[in-house]
């Protein structure tokens, strides 16, 4: 892994779980980790309930846009985290893969998204500790 590891969060629409995970990792890691997110069938916009839930904890993801998962992005990432949505992601030898089983926030109100947000935070913090043991 490079001096600055890269983490790619993937879910189908790149509108909820992967955007919240990327927001948490940017917030917790600063510039120590390159943060990426993408989806195989990106939505038009980030889920408004995810935006609201993240804003409640002081993280602004309003400037994020769902992006299409590209082969080169996955190939150049050190860690690829799929969000329990059965998304197809290219497999490369030597990459670290994790599949996080998380409820889908699509169509949910902010009350339902908060526990998902909090579970993602815990998982991102654990991942960051593994990537940067000195933190």
N, C-alpha and C positions, 0 to 999 in steps of 0.2 A: 504494500500500500504506500502511496506517495506521502510526502510530508504533510500534505493537506488532503485528507481522504475526501472522496466524493460519494454522496449518498443520493440514490434515486428512489423516490417514492412513486409507486404506480398503482392507480386504480382505473377502472374503465373510463369514467367521465372526467377524471382529474378536476373535480369540482368540490369535493368535500373532504374525505379522509386524507387523501394525499396532500391536499392544500393545507389542511390543519397541521399535518406532520411536518411539512416543509416549513411552515410558519414557526412551529415550536423549535425545530432544529436551528433555524436562523437566529431565533431569539436566545436559545440556550448556548449555542456554540460560537456566536459571533462570526468572525471570518476564519475560524479554525477549521471549518468543514465547508466544502463546496456542496450546496444544497440544490437538488434538482427534483422536479416532479413532472409527471406526464400521464397520459391515458391512451388507451387503444381507440377509444371513440369519444374524444373530448367534447364536453358540453360547450355551450356558447359563453356561459359565465360561471363564476364561482357561486356555490350554493349560498344564498343570503343568510340562512340560519347558521352556517359555518362561519361566515364573516362576522355575524353578530356575536356568536359564542366566543370567538377569538378576541373580538374587541372588548368583551367583558373582562378578559385577563390582560388587557393592555397590548395585544398584538394585532397590528393592522395588516390584513391581507387583502385590502380593497384594490391594491394595484396589481394583483396576480390575475393571470388569465389561463384557462385550461390550455394545455399544449398537447400535441400529438406525440406519442411515444415513437422515437426514431431509433433505429438500429444502432447508429453511432453513439447516441446518448447512453444507451444501455451498455454497449461495449466498453465505453470509457469510464463507467462508474465502478467504484470499488465495492459498494454495497448496494444491492437492489432489494427494496422492501415492497412486496405486493400487499395489497390491503384486503385480503380475504374475499376477493370478488371474482376469483377464477380467471383473472386476466392472463392472457398469453404474453409471455415475455421471452425474448431470445435468451438462450442459456449459453454462457461462456465459461470455459474451464477457468478455475482460479478465482471466480467471483464469489462473494458471499451473498447468499440469498436468504431472505426471511419472508414468511407469509404471516401477516398479522390478521387474525380472525377478529374482525370488528363489525359492529352493526353499521348498516348503510344509513347515512343521514339524509339521503334523498327523500324529499317530500315530508320531512319531519320538521316540527317547530323547534325553536331554540331550547325548549325544556328537554326534549329528547336528545338534542345534539350535545348538551353540556357533559353528560357522562361519557360520551364517545370522545369528546375533546380531552377530558381528564385522563381517560385510559391511554389515549395517544400520547399525552404529555409524559406519563410514566414510562411508556415504552421508548419514547425518544430519549428521555433522560438516561435510561439503562443502556441504550445503544451508544449514546455519547460517552458514557463511562467506559464502555468497552473499546471505543475508538481512541479515546484520550484518557488513559488511566490516571494521568497526573492531575486531571481536573477535579 
